């Protein structure tokens, strides 16, 4: 588990570019093979994971939870929320979109909405995230994604009234797999 406190971070990579990279990094046989080779070597795995950590921390304020939600939160890391809320904002968001804990910073969920809306991806924000598995802190979410270990990160999609659907349709499930990339 990380010891760095959760502080809202403004992404440094534009949403449009992030979604384009997502398409390029989607799981496919070549990346599954590469991921397996990286995992088989302790040195390669640690170097790859450290590179991922540095890249995602710089670009998104990532805290390396190992269960990346970036692809469905407008590429704003929800773990930057001081309360580590992965399913939407708390009741303390200021009228100006400020964080309750850090009023000089914008709420990660306000930023997530703005970025997702700008790319026509607001529906992604309706996905319900399962509780985080703290045993995965520090793992490479890219490797987890390419190897299919994060297929169950989302429980269901919420409809417009906020009620959760009983299950994810196969079309929606395909949509999720297609959109979970710069982490997983």
Phi, psi and omega in degrees: 000145181283149178258350179290132181292153178281120179226131180304134180237139176275123180301141179263352179253129179300149182299318181301313179295320179300316179293328176292317177298325179303315179297321182291329185261010181298151181300136174203168187308317182297320180285327175297316178298312179299315178301318179296319179294319179297316181294331182288340181250119180303316181294313180298319180298314182292322177294317179297314181296319178294321177296317177300315181301311181297316180296308184288329175294313180297315185278326189229358184073025182301143179248010175060056178285344180082359181224067192297133178251001184311316184295343180243014177231034178062023183061039170243126184284117179292341178287353173281348175294129181303337179263001181053043179279122183257001183233035176116172186285160174279182179277003185258013179294130180290161179300334179271004181088009181284152177287142179295320184279320179239081185302338178280354179248151177280146176299135181299328182283331173293314177298318180300316180297313182299317181290317179295317180298321179296341180247010180068032186240026182300327180302330179300329183288349179275356179288138180266120181278134175290160177303145182289142176266101185296345176291344183269356180307133177088350178283158175283117177285335176296314179296317178301318180294310181297329181270001176078017182280355182243027180302330184257031181292334182244137183273317184191169174258141176269141178274186185297340180270354180094355178283140180280139175287150182297328179203168179270129178295160181295326177294318179291323177298319177296318177302318180296311181300324181290334187252358178267096180229297190293050183147188180185000000 
